[in-house]
């Protein structure tokens, strides 16, 4: 998986809190945490792809 791991870890932590909030009856909090996890996961993926593209663009094969 191509992702920027620091942001990916935060997304994972947010996604883990969704179930707990849902079970406690905090439906709005669960929805917010789920959206935050999704957005952070997308951001981590995009950052990772940009880093990979930059590395490949600057790589010279002599």
trRosetta pair geometry for C-beta under 8 A, 3 or more apart (Angstrom, degrees):
i j d omega theta_ij theta_ji phi_ij phi_ji
2 45 6.6 76 94 -148 79 69
2 48 4.4 163 154 131 74 126
2 49 5.7 79 130 -72 131 69
2 52 6.0 -38 -153 -28 128 147
3 7 7.5 -124 169 73 99 94
3 8 4.5 86 133 -69 133 135
3 41 7.6 -46 -129 -159 141 63
3 44 4.2 30 -169 140 106 103
3 45 5.2 -43 -102 -85 88 52
3 47 7.5 53 -167 66 55 89
3 48 4.3 -126 -129 -30 16 151
4 7 5.1 41 91 27 103 109
4 8 6.4 166 81 -20 49 97
4 43 7.9 -63 46 128 120 71
4 44 4.8 -140 51 -153 78 67
4 45 7.9 -117 9 -39 79 13
4 47 3.7 -30 -16 98 143 121
4 48 4.6 -151 -38 -58 66 78
4 51 6.7 119 -86 -5 100 137
5 8 5.0 -60 -136 42 37 119
5 9 6.2 43 165 -28 71 98
5 44 7.4 83 -77 -159 15 121
6 9 6.1 -50 -153 27 29 110
6 10 7.1 25 151 -13 60 103
7 10 5.7 -54 -155 36 39 111
7 11 6.4 42 147 -20 68 104
7 40 5.6 -158 173 -175 91 89
7 43 5.6 -104 167 102 150 103
7 44 3.9 -168 94 -84 108 92
7 47 6.3 100 22 29 145 147
8 11 5.5 -52 -148 36 35 114
8 12 6.4 39 152 -22 65 103
8 40 7.6 160 -99 140 28 96
8 41 6.8 64 -122 -118 69 63
8 44 4.1 125 -63 -165 77 160
9 12 5.5 -49 -149 33 34 115
9 13 6.6 36 151 -20 64 102
10 13 5.6 -50 -150 34 35 113
10 14 6.5 36 151 -18 65 103
10 40 5.6 -112 97 -172 99 150
11 14 5.7 -53 -149 36 33 112
11 15 6.3 31 153 -19 66 106
11 36 7.9 -164 -122 130 65 70
11 37 5.0 105 -167 -155 73 63
11 38 7.9 137 -151 -39 112 10
11 40 3.6 -169 -82 101 95 113
11 41 4.3 139 -175 -61 156 72
11 43 8.0 175 -63 50 126 94
11 44 6.0 -102 -7 -11 139 136
12 15 5.7 -55 -146 37 31 110
12 16 6.5 34 154 -23 64 104
12 37 7.6 100 -74 -143 14 106
13 16 5.8 -52 -151 31 32 113
13 17 6.9 29 153 -20 62 104
14 17 6.0 -59 -156 31 34 109
14 18 7.5 52 147 -40 62 91
14 33 5.2 -172 -177 -169 83 80
14 34 7.9 172 143 -80 99 19
14 36 4.8 -122 -163 101 150 106
14 37 3.9 -167 100 -74 110 85
14 40 6.3 118 22 26 144 142
15 18 5.8 -29 -162 -3 43 118
15 33 7.4 158 -92 148 26 96
15 34 7.2 68 -116 -115 66 56
15 37 3.9 114 -64 -147 80 153
15 41 7.9 43 -47 -49 128 124
16 19 7.2 -52 -174 26 42 101
16 20 7.6 30 142 -6 66 111
17 20 5.5 -60 -155 44 50 113
17 21 5.9 49 151 -22 79 108
17 33 4.9 -118 90 -156 104 152
18 21 6.0 -64 -151 39 27 107
18 22 6.2 27 155 -21 65 110
18 30 5.0 84 -158 -155 68 82
18 33 4.8 -167 -81 99 72 119
18 34 5.0 73 -111 -68 132 86
18 37 6.9 -66 -43 -4 121 146
19 22 5.6 -56 -145 36 31 113
19 23 6.2 27 158 -17 66 107
19 30 7.8 93 -61 -130 14 116
20 23 5.9 -57 -147 38 28 108
20 24 6.4 21 156 -13 64 111
21 24 5.8 -62 -147 42 30 108
21 26 4.3 -77 -171 75 87 111
21 27 7.8 155 138 -81 95 17
21 29 4.3 -132 -160 103 137 107
21 30 4.0 -178 98 -70 114 79
21 33 5.9 144 11 10 151 143
22 25 8.0 56 174 -59 28 16
22 26 7.3 -85 -69 64 23 66
22 27 6.8 57 -122 -103 64 57
22 30 4.3 77 -65 -105 78 156
26 29 3.7 -7 148 34 118 123
26 30 6.0 136 100 -25 76 85
27 30 5.6 -53 -147 35 32 113
27 31 6.4 33 154 -20 64 104
28 31 5.7 -52 -149 35 32 112
28 32 6.4 32 152 -18 65 105
29 32 5.7 -52 -145 37 33 111
29 33 6.2 31 156 -18 66 107
30 33 5.8 -54 -144 39 30 110
30 34 6.2 32 155 -21 63 108
31 34 5.7 -55 -148 36 29 113
31 35 6.4 27 156 -16 64 106
32 35 5.9 -57 -148 38 30 108
32 36 6.2 30 154 -19 65 108
33 36 5.6 -54 -145 38 31 113
33 37 6.2 34 154 -21 65 105
34 37 5.7 -52 -146 35 30 111
34 38 6.4 30 155 -18 63 105
35 38 5.7 -53 -148 36 32 112
35 39 6.2 28 156 -16 66 108
36 39 5.9 -57 -145 40 29 108
36 40 6.1 25 158 -15 65 110
37 40 6.0 -58 -144 41 27 108
37 41 6.2 29 156 -21 63 108
38 41 5.8 -57 -148 35 28 111
38 42 6.5 26 155 -16 64 105
39 42 5.8 -54 -149 37 32 110
39 43 6.3 32 152 -18 65 107
40 43 5.5 -53 -145 38 34 114
40 44 6.2 38 154 -22 66 103
41 44 5.7 -50 -146 35 31 113
41 45 6.4 33 153 -20 63 105
42 45 5.6 -53 -149 35 32 112
42 46 6.3 29 154 -17 66 107
43 46 5.8 -55 -145 39 31 109
43 47 6.2 31 156 -18 66 107
44 47 5.8 -54 -144 38 29 111
44 48 6.2 30 156 -19 63 109
45 48 5.8 -59 -151 37 28 112
45 49 6.4 25 155 -17 64 107
46 49 5.8 -55 -146 37 31 109
46 50 6.3 32 155 -20 65 105
47 50 5.8 -54 -147 36 30 111
47 51 6.4 30 154 -18 64 106
48 51 5.7 -54 -148 36 31 110
48 52 6.3 29 155 -17 65 106
49 52 5.6 -54 -146 38 33 111
49 53 6.2 33 155 -19 66 106
50 53 5.8 -55 -146 38 30 110
50 54 6.3 30 155 -19 64 107
51 54 5.8 -56 -147 37 29 111
51 55 6.3 29 155 -18 64 106
52 55 5.8 -55 -148 37 30 110
52 56 6.3 24 157 -13 65 109
53 56 5.9 -58 -145 42 29 107
53 57 6.0 30 156 -22 66 110
54 57 5.7 -55 -141 37 29 111
54 58 6.4 11 163 -5 64 111
55 58 6.3 -69 -147 45 26 98
55 59 6.2 39 153 -41 64 107
56 59 5.5 -45 -143 16 33 120
